[in-house]
Amino acid sequence: MQGREPGGSDWQGLPVGPDIDVGVAAGAGVRRADPRILGAIALGGMIGATVRYKVSTWITSPAGRFPWATFWTNVSGSLVLGFLLVLLIERFPPSRYARAFAGTGVLGAYTTFSTFSVETDLLVKDGHVGMAIAYVVASLVAGIAVAWLGIVLGRRVVRA
């Protein structure tokens, strides 16, 4: 494993926050949550959840159909998260509040693994197994692809 500069990238070339020690074993060096960071996450979460709700009212899918609202919400959130993390970690000075607010709060509430899971379960329960599999595969492939694209685009902006 190569070293990492503060606010730089780890050995995999992925953005890593300056307060994350990629060399520490899981569970070691655990810190207590800062109430100010929790406040930033909560404020961001209110915004992200509101936007997600609005998207779900614009894009509707009847029961037994492909859940487009959640799909596009999660895919767009993955793209923005990849882009945003590169900017916040590699371009701007370390700020736990910005990442907590925008990354964990806004985008964490905007995207939704729980709805994705429930919709997949309902598709299977209602006999739409093929659509459920397509939904899972499409969501994972598209989400990872656009997160990578967001990282690439973010790095182009950082270099400019």
Secondary structure in CASP SS format (residue, H / E / C, confidence):
PFRMAT SS
TARGET T0000
AUTHOR 0000-0000-0000
METHOD secondary structure of the structure
MODEL  1
M C 1.00
Q C 1.00
G C 1.00
R C 1.00
E C 1.00
P C 1.00
G C 1.00
G C 1.00
S E 1.00
D C 1.00
W C 1.00
Q C 1.00
G C 1.00
L C 1.00
P E 1.00
V C 1.00
G C 1.00
P C 1.00
D C 1.00
I C 1.00
D C 1.00
V C 1.00
G C 1.00
V C 1.00
A C 1.00
A C 1.00
G C 1.00
A C 1.00
G C 1.00
V C 1.00
R C 1.00
R C 1.00
A C 1.00
D C 1.00
P H 1.00
R H 1.00
I H 1.00
L H 1.00
G H 1.00
A H 1.00
I H 1.00
A H 1.00
L H 1.00
G H 1.00
G H 1.00
M H 1.00
I H 1.00
G H 1.00
A H 1.00
T H 1.00
V H 1.00
R H 1.00
Y H 1.00
K H 1.00
V H 1.00
S H 1.00
T H 1.00
W H 1.00
I C 1.00
T C 1.00
S C 1.00
P C 1.00
A C 1.00
G C 1.00
R C 1.00
F C 1.00
P C 1.00
W H 1.00
A H 1.00
T H 1.00
F H 1.00
W H 1.00
T H 1.00
N H 1.00
V H 1.00
S H 1.00
G H 1.00
S H 1.00
L H 1.00
V H 1.00
L H 1.00
G H 1.00
F H 1.00
L H 1.00
L H 1.00
V H 1.00
L H 1.00
L H 1.00
I H 1.00
E H 1.00
R H 1.00
F C 1.00
P C 1.00
P C 1.00
S C 1.00
R H 1.00
Y H 1.00
A H 1.00
R H 1.00
A H 1.00
F H 1.00
A H 1.00
G H 1.00
T H 1.00
G H 1.00
V H 1.00
L H 1.00
G H 1.00
A H 1.00
Y H 1.00
T C 1.00
T C 1.00
F H 1.00
S H 1.00
T H 1.00
F H 1.00
S H 1.00
V H 1.00
E H 1.00
T H 1.00
D H 1.00
L H 1.00
L H 1.00
V H 1.00
K H 1.00
D C 1.00
G C 1.00
H C 1.00
V H 1.00
G H 1.00
M H 1.00
A H 1.00
I H 1.00
A H 1.00
Y H 1.00
V H 1.00
V H 1.00
A H 1.00
S H 1.00
L H 1.00
V H 1.00
A H 1.00
G H 1.00
I H 1.00
A H 1.00
V H 1.00
A H 1.00
W H 1.00
L H 1.00
G H 1.00
I H 1.00
V H 1.00
L H 1.00
G H 1.00
R H 1.00
R H 1.00
V H 1.00
V H 1.00
R H 1.00
A C 1.00
END
